[in-house]
Amino acid sequence: MTSRSLDAAQLVTPTSREDAIEAFGDGAELTVLAGGTILMPELNYGRLRPARVLALWNAGVAGIRREGSSLTIGAMTPVAELEAAPEPLATAARSVADREIRAQATLGGNLCATPGGEIPRGDLQAPLIALGARVTTAGAGGQRTEPVEDFLSNGPGGRLVLEVELEEPAGAGHATVGRPHSHGFTILAACAAETSEGVRVAVTGAGSHAVRVHSVEQALAGGASPEDAAENVLKDVQPRDDALASAWYRQRMLPVLVGRALHDLSQKEGTRG
Ligand SMILES: Cc1cc2nc3c(=O)[nH]c(=O)nc-3n(C[C@H](O)[C@H](O)[C@H](O)COP(=O)(O)OP(=O)(O)OC[C@H]3O[C@@H](n4cnc5c(N)ncnc54)[C@H](O)[C@@H]3O)c2cc1C
């Protein structure tokens, strides 16, 4: 592990997973730096002045490991590498920004992305929830592994994301509102996956982070058609206005997108990857 001064901040660059966990400790007064696509402008313009920066570039927490149908994806894996991951993660990864950003941005940074200017920017969160992914983190109290939706609803601050585990689904679906250009943020997207515990559905763009929509899953399990099940999405999600779109627009688009994601899933069920 090396440590040097970066303006007023101390830059710590661990060279192993264990070093990174030790340097992170309980996360107090420390800022984690991954790809920096969100963080670097904040540091460069002085809007953020951390006392210590933990840079994960050499921490050995990047890469995708496959064992049969199970995948373990390191926090520092670039979004570009996820373009070859199981669906609906691959499609969501291909929709993040442009090639340059995707080469730099990481999975961990996307999971921990807080809304910028009230615009949600964690597009990989919904596919991970739909896939039933579990995230391993370190911090106060030691390491823990939990469903991505629990990690997000607890608020990602204060934990060091190490890796995500998921199972390749039997099928997957994805639907999104088209972006006007590659630097436009996603207004709304819906993801669905046929997993070992049934169909899981999640949406992004309707709040500060992605959410699992249990009401749609329950309606499907009860025998509702995809279109009827999709109408339930507003029981779990209360869209709000932001710089990208109004709550009114999102309320109308959400059932449509969830219906399309379920339709997409029904076309691909039984086809892995
Ligand atoms: C022009 C542009 C377009 C963009 N378009 C999109 C888009 O379409 N969709 C989208 O989802 N995002 C978009 N983003 C946002 C961003 O690129 C992604 O969310 C990206 O995945 C963030 O990853 P990063 O590694 O760059 O994070 P960083 O900037 O390094 O960090 C982001 C936050 O996560 C924390 N963090 C990072 N890694 C960890 C970790 N392992 N453990 C704990 N905390 C951690 C950091 O402390 C920081 O708070 C865009 C950004 C730009 C500049």
The ligand as an ORCA input file, in Angstrom:
! r2SCAN-3c Opt
* xyz 0 1
  C     -20.848     12.459    -19.238
  C     -21.341     11.437    -18.247
  C     -22.402     10.621    -18.588
  C     -22.862      9.660    -17.673
  N     -23.912      8.860    -18.051
  C     -24.352      7.915    -17.192
  C     -25.410      7.041    -17.584
  O     -25.944      7.089    -18.701
  N     -25.839      6.114    -16.667
  C     -25.264      5.999    -15.434
  O     -25.663      5.125    -14.662
  N     -24.265      6.811    -15.046
  C     -23.792      7.760    -15.888
  N     -22.785      8.589    -15.495
  C     -22.302      8.522    -14.118
  C     -21.091      7.603    -13.887
  O     -20.232      7.566    -15.011
  C     -21.460      6.150    -13.540
  O     -22.471      6.090    -12.541
  C     -20.230      5.347    -13.108
  O     -20.524      3.960    -13.078
  C     -19.607      5.780    -11.771
  O     -18.476      4.966    -11.542
  P     -17.043      5.547    -11.193
  O     -16.157      4.380    -11.019
  O     -16.609      6.560    -12.185
  O     -17.358      6.244     -9.787
  P     -16.532      7.350     -8.988
  O     -16.722      8.686     -9.632
  O     -15.144      6.919     -8.744
  O     -17.339      7.295     -7.610
  C     -18.726      7.580     -7.557
  C     -19.208      7.433     -6.099
  O     -19.136      6.076     -5.688
  C     -18.246      5.916     -4.561
  N     -17.540      4.633     -4.813
  C     -16.946      4.235     -5.959
  N     -16.522      2.980     -5.865
  C     -16.827      2.558     -4.603
  C     -16.626      1.342     -3.897
  N     -16.042      0.269     -4.463
  N     -17.078      1.263     -2.623
  C     -17.684      2.340     -2.029
  N     -17.895      3.518     -2.646
  C     -17.479      3.624     -3.934
  C     -17.356      7.139     -4.592
  O     -16.847      7.448     -3.298
  C     -18.332      8.192     -5.103
  O     -19.164      8.646     -4.059
  C     -22.264      9.539    -16.396
  C     -21.181     10.370    -16.048
  C     -20.727     11.295    -16.961
  C     -19.551     12.172    -16.591
*
